[in-house]
Amino acid sequence: MKTTIVLTAIGKDRPGIVSAVSKVLYETGCNIEDSSMTILKGDFAMILAISLPEGLNATELAKKLDPVKQLLNLLILLRELPSEELIHKPPSDTQMYIISVYGTDKPGIVYKVTKILADAGVNICDVNTKITGNKKNPVYVMVLEVEIPPQVKIDDITEKLSSIGKELKVEINIKPLEILEL
């Protein structure tokens, strides 16, 4: 049976982190099946779903990653995924949407928008936030990819997001996500 782990690595951003970690994975016969990597305020963060080859376990992989961890001063965590967590496939009747939020940065934007979604049973698949613009006119941007179950009315979600947008003085848009099936 295939063993899948999630590897999380965090450290000061610099060239070579992805290369160094992926080299160890390649040399040990691991396969990167899913990933998310980004720079956050000068730190680089990566989350990888990895399938291990027969005969390799998470403890042994951690030992093989130790030189990279030491060299690049990374915090590396490994977690084995139980078989029931291996594949996330939304039900065929689930609708995928992109929600964008733009406005002046203030505490509570992430909480209040995601609370509406959680209360409605909407699953958040991906969230990205950034402050763009310049020092005189900074703009807070949040983009969410969400799965809306069939029993949830999109008009209800749109109305609640519009209301919280007015309260927070931010612009919130929701649009269907077109997914390419290969």
Sequence and secondary structure as in RCSB ss.txt:
>XXXX:A:sequence
MKTTIVLTAIGKDRPGIVSAVSKVLYETGCNIEDSSMTILKGDFAMILAISLPEGLNATELAKKLDPVKQLLNLL
ILLRELPSEELIHKPPSDTQMYIISVYGTDKPGIVYKVTKILADAGVNICDVNTKITGNKKNPVYVMVLEVEIPP
QVKIDDITEKLSSIGKELKVEINIKPLEILEL
>XXXX:A:secstr
  EEEEEEEEEE  TTHHHHHHHHHHHTT EEEEEEEEEETTEEEEEEEEEE TT  HHHHHHHHHHHHHHHT E
EEEEE  GGGS     TT EEEEEEEEE   TTHHHHHHHHHHHHT EEEEEEEEEEE SSSEEEEEEEEEEE T
TS HHHHHHHHHHHHHHHTEEEEEEE      
